[in-house]
Amino acid sequence: MADLTAKTPCAGLLPLSIGTLTLTEVDPGHMTAVAPLKGQTSALSEALKTAHGMALPAPNRATGKDGARTIWFGHAHSLLIGPAPDPSLAQYAALTDQSDAWAVVRLEGPGAADVLARLTPLDLRAPQFKRGHTARTDLMHMMASITRTGPQAFQIMVFRSMAHTLVHDLKTAIEAVTARAG
């Protein structure tokens, strides 16, 4: 019988530190897709506040903080990251476990927005893309979710199968930005 060992999506690839920039893998905990049932958006938001201390996010926004965050994930969809969903949410929304589906990394340091500017068409400068802003977008040739989590920090998510490509593309961009600054 095969001896299977669970590995994180970026096992053996991260952490990475180049110049003043760091790229680390994030253990997001539970990841649950949340889709409100018809007419239940307000009730779901209240139930989410009661159960997890955060409301449903507006489009292109995130609520909560590290360890317990809900991010906008597209039209009428959010992603609860961190805690397992309280069972009471099921009466207001379809809940789908996504815990093993995503690679989640954190890019942090001076120039983090410059690194991402090489890979995505979004304007991620702080005045336009503030803490708590999030977007589903292209990252090179992958679909990604990018959320600003701090003044010089971003959470980046891609499908688990793209983890190696994500790290490669980010490393290449970090090296270019660091060389240019040096």
N, C-alpha and C positions, 0 to 999 in steps of 0.2 A: 504494500500500500504506500502511496506517495505521502511524504511528509510535507505538508503545506505550511508556509509561514506567511502570516499577514504582513504586508508592507504598506507604507504610506505612498501616495502617488509620486512624491519627489525623493523617495529613499535613495541615498547615495549621491544625490545631485546637489543638495543644499545642506547647510547654509553656505552662503557665498558673500564675501566681503571684498570690494574693490574700491580703493580710494576711500571716500567718505560714505559710500553707498553700501547697504546691506540688503540681501535677498534671503529671506527665511521662509520655511514652510510653516503654515499655521495648522494646528489641529483644531478644526472648527467645532468639534463635538457633533451633536446631532444637526442634520440639515433637513429641513422639512419644507416642501413646496406647499404653499397655502393659497387656495383658490376659493374665494367667497362663493357660497351658493347664491342663487338669484335672489336679490333683495336683502341680503344678509350682511352687506359690507359694514354698515354702522354697528350692528350687533356684534360682528366679528371683531371689529376694532375695540369695542368696549370689553369683550371677553379676553382679548389679547392683553389689554391694559391690566385687567384684574388678575389674570394668570401669570403674566410675565413682565408687567411693569412698563410696557411700551405699546403704542398704538400702531395700527397699520400705517405704513409710510405712504406719503404722497408720491406721485410719479417722479422718478429720478431722485429719490431721497431714501435715506436709511434712518431707522429709529433704534434706540437702545445704545449699547456700548460693547466693547470687547467682552466676549463671554456670553452675551445675550443680545443679539441684534436681529432686526428684521429689515431686509432690503427689498426695495421695489425690484421686481424681476420681469416686468413686462405687463401688458394690459391685463388688469384684474388678477395679477399673480404677484406673490411676495415669497421670500425665502426666509424662514425662521432659522437662525444659526445659533447654536450653543445648546440651549436646553431642549430636552424632549418636549414635544408639544403637550400641553395640558389636555386631557381627554375632553374637557368641556368645549374645546374649539371645534370638535368634529360635528357639532350640531349646526354650526354656521359656515363650515368650509369643507372642501375636499382637501385632505391632508395626504401627502405622498412623501415617503422617506427617500431622501436624495443623498444620504450620508456617504455612500461609497462612490458617488458619481462625479465628484468634483475634486480638482487639485486647487488648493488655496495657498497663496503665497502673500508675503508682505514685502513691499519694496519701500525702503526708508532711507532718508538722508538728503542732504543738500543736492539738488539736481534730480531728484526723483521724477518730477514732472517733465524735465528735459529728456530723461530716458524714455518715458512713455510717449513723448511727442514724436520720437523716431518710429513708433510702432502703431500708433492709433491716430485717427483723424480728429479726435476730440481736443478741445482747448481745455487742458487740465491745469492752467495757471490758477493760483489761489483766488484771485478776484472773481473768476467765472465758475470755478468748480471748487466750492467750499467744503469744509468738513461736513460729512453727512450727505454729500451729493453722491449719486451713483448712476451708472449707465451701463446698458448692454451695448456692446460695440465690437467692431473688428479690432483685433490685436494681431498685426501682421495678417496672416491668413486664417486665424482662428476666431471663433466667436468667444467673447469674454464678458465678464462683469467686472467693472472697476469701481471701487468705492474709496473716496478720500476718508481716511480714518484719523488723520492728524495733519499738522501744518506741512510736514514733508513726508507723509506716509500714505501708502495706498494698499488696499487689499485687492488682489487680482485673482479671479477665478476662471478656470477653463475646464472643459471636460477632462476627466482623469486620464483618458487615453492620449491627451495632448501635453501631459506634464513635461516630458523630455523636451519637446519643441518649445514650450513656454520658457523653460529655464535657459535653453540655448539662445533664444531670441533676446531675452532680457539680459543675459550675460554679454552678448555682443553689443547691445545698445549701451549697457553700463560701461563697458570698456571704451567705447567711442566717446561717450560724454566725459569720462574721467581723463582720457588722453587729451581731449580738447581743453579741459580745465587746467591740466598740468603744465 
